[in-house]
Amino acid sequence: MLGKTVQEINVGDTASFNKSVTEYDVYSFAGITGDFNPAHINAVYASETSFGRIIAHGILSIGFISNVLGTQLPGPGSIYIHQECDFKKPVFIGDTITATVKVTKKDEAKNRVWLHTYCTNQRDEIVVDGEAIMMPVRKKPA
């Protein structure tokens, strides 16, 4: 199953995904990426930071955005061209994060779509805010 073509996408289209962040997610991400920053994996160290406890890797939230882009909008077969983001608040173990993408612009001639990308926590606070540029799939004529 392929994602949407640029012709099938409209400005204003949205999609989202939510997930509760577990300790397993944070430690697995550290193992996969090799990012063993003690703010992410050492409870004693993290307790002495300004956050007071372990925080999830910021890029983990970007992964949730990637999930939405690659599986829903534009969807399977699309290519990630660009992502910019600002990390607004920390994500803690136990937080439920909702990643949302919203189409803000499209260029059919160049086969590109621009999307506002952001993540909120269970308190509806923005934790990550940014923009992605995607190249939707080009479906072959039947």
KEGUPA-475725 format. One record per residue (C-alpha): x, y, z; residue in three letters. Coordinates in pm, whole numbers, plus 50000, padded with zeros to 5 digits. Example, Ala and Ser with C-alpha at 12.3 -4.5 7.8 and 13.67 -1.06 7.14 Angstrom:
2
{nuse {51230,49550,50780},'ALA'}
{nuse {51367,49894,50714},'SER'}
***
This chain:
142
{nuse {50000,50000,50000},'MET'}
{nuse {50139,50335,49897},'LEU'}
{nuse {50083,50674,50056},'GLY'}
{nuse {49906,50970,49906},'LYS'}
{nuse {50030,51152,49598},'THR'}
{nuse {50073,51529,49605},'VAL'}
{nuse {49749,51554,49406},'GLN'}
{nuse {49562,51359,49677},'GLU'}
{nuse {49694,51582,49958},'ILE'}
{nuse {49521,51905,50057},'ASN'}
{nuse {49641,52200,50262},'VAL'}
{nuse {49487,52150,50606},'GLY'}
{nuse {49505,51767,50603},'ASP'}
{nuse {49620,51631,50940},'THR'}
{nuse {49724,51302,51094},'ALA'}
{nuse {49849,51201,51438},'SER'}
{nuse {49990,50921,51652},'PHE'}
{nuse {50013,50892,52028},'ASN'}
{nuse {50227,50684,52259},'LYS'}
{nuse {50308,50668,52626},'SER'}
{nuse {50685,50684,52672},'VAL'}
{nuse {50821,50398,52881},'THR'}
{nuse {51152,50339,53050},'GLU'}
{nuse {51204,50059,52799},'TYR'}
{nuse {51160,50307,52510},'ASP'}
{nuse {51423,50543,52651},'VAL'}
{nuse {51679,50271,52729},'TYR'}
{nuse {51618,50099,52395},'SER'}
{nuse {51666,50426,52210},'PHE'}
{nuse {51993,50481,52397},'ALA'}
{nuse {52109,50134,52298},'GLY'}
{nuse {52009,50173,51935},'ILE'}
{nuse {52166,50516,51888},'THR'}
{nuse {52455,50491,52135},'GLY'}
{nuse {52339,50813,52308},'ASP'}
{nuse {52408,50726,52670},'PHE'}
{nuse {52385,51082,52800},'ASN'}
{nuse {52328,51036,53176},'PRO'}
{nuse {52031,51275,53159},'ALA'}
{nuse {51855,50993,52974},'HIS'}
{nuse {51974,50679,53152},'ILE'}
{nuse {52109,50761,53499},'ASN'}
{nuse {51839,50835,53757},'ALA'}
{nuse {52088,50959,54020},'VAL'}
{nuse {52252,51199,53777},'TYR'}
{nuse {51916,51309,53633},'ALA'}
{nuse {51779,51381,53981},'SER'}
{nuse {52041,51653,54017},'GLU'}
{nuse {51960,51827,53686},'THR'}
{nuse {51715,52113,53643},'SER'}
{nuse {51453,51857,53532},'PHE'}
{nuse {51490,51648,53848},'GLY'}
{nuse {51447,51315,53672},'ARG'}
{nuse {51528,51122,53357},'ILE'}
{nuse {51421,51288,53034},'ILE'}
{nuse {51359,51108,52705},'ALA'}
{nuse {51584,51181,52411},'HIS'}
{nuse {51440,51472,52212},'GLY'}
{nuse {51494,51279,51893},'ILE'}
{nuse {51259,51008,52022},'LEU'}
{nuse {50972,51255,51977},'SER'}
{nuse {51095,51329,51625},'ILE'}
{nuse {51068,50955,51566},'GLY'}
{nuse {50699,50976,51651},'PHE'}
{nuse {50663,51251,51389},'ILE'}
{nuse {50849,51031,51140},'SER'}
{nuse {50598,50755,51217},'ASN'}
{nuse {50308,50979,51113},'VAL'}
{nuse {50483,51104,50799},'LEU'}
{nuse {50590,50758,50688},'GLY'}
{nuse {50274,50565,50768},'THR'}
{nuse {49986,50814,50732},'GLN'}
{nuse {50055,51153,50574},'LEU'}
{nuse {50196,51150,50311},'PRO'}
{nuse {50240,50783,50402},'GLY'}
{nuse {50426,50474,50277},'PRO'}
{nuse {50675,50536,49999},'GLY'}
{nuse {50714,50908,50073},'SER'}
{nuse {51063,51051,50125},'ILE'}
{nuse {51170,51279,50410},'TYR'}
{nuse {51349,51580,50257},'ILE'}
{nuse {51388,51819,50550},'HIS'}
{nuse {51297,51855,50917},'GLN'}
{nuse {51350,52145,51149},'GLU'}
{nuse {51236,52146,51508},'CYS'}
{nuse {51254,52326,51837},'ASP'}
{nuse {51246,52134,52163},'PHE'}
{nuse {51010,52330,52388},'LYS'}
{nuse {50969,52112,52697},'LYS'}
{nuse {51118,51787,52826},'PRO'}
{nuse {50949,51452,52780},'VAL'}
{nuse {50949,51229,53087},'PHE'}
{nuse {50897,50858,53129},'ILE'}
{nuse {50522,50810,53163},'GLY'}
{nuse {50427,51106,52943},'ASP'}
{nuse {50181,51038,52664},'THR'}
{nuse {50301,51212,52351},'ILE'}
{nuse {50082,51294,52052},'THR'}
{nuse {50269,51363,51729},'ALA'}
{nuse {50067,51564,51479},'THR'}
{nuse {50138,51676,51124},'VAL'}
{nuse {49936,51930,50927},'LYS'}
{nuse {49984,52016,50561},'VAL'}
{nuse {50057,52387,50523},'THR'}
{nuse {50169,52409,50160},'LYS'}
{nuse {50217,52196,49851},'LYS'}
{nuse {50394,52228,49520},'ASP'}
{nuse {50259,51981,49267},'GLU'}
{nuse {50518,52071,49001},'ALA'}
{nuse {50806,51982,49237},'LYS'}
{nuse {50616,51701,49413},'ASN'}
{nuse {50669,51851,49759},'ARG'}
{nuse {50450,51911,50063},'VAL'}
{nuse {50527,52119,50370},'TRP'}
{nuse {50386,52015,50705},'LEU'}
{nuse {50371,52174,51047},'HIS'}
{nuse {50505,51900,51276},'THR'}
{nuse {50461,51905,51651},'TYR'}
{nuse {50428,51690,51959},'CYS'}
{nuse {50218,51758,52266},'THR'}
{nuse {50211,51587,52602},'ASN'}
{nuse {49908,51473,52802},'GLN'}
{nuse {49870,51828,52939},'ARG'}
{nuse {49841,51957,52579},'ASP'}
{nuse {50176,52137,52613},'GLU'}
{nuse {50388,52156,52297},'ILE'}
{nuse {50712,51965,52357},'VAL'}
{nuse {50844,51977,51998},'VAL'}
{nuse {50749,52222,51724},'ASP'}
{nuse {50874,52232,51367},'GLY'}
{nuse {50828,52185,50996},'GLU'}
{nuse {50892,51900,50754},'ALA'}
{nuse {50922,51890,50379},'ILE'}
{nuse {50821,51563,50218},'MET'}
{nuse {50829,51415,49870},'MET'}
{nuse {50509,51214,49834},'PRO'}
{nuse {50497,50893,49637},'VAL'}
{nuse {50431,50914,49262},'ARG'}
{nuse {50182,50647,49171},'LYS'}
{nuse {50220,50485,48831},'LYS'}
{nuse {49921,50503,48600},'PRO'}
{nuse {49705,50190,48598},'ALA'}
***
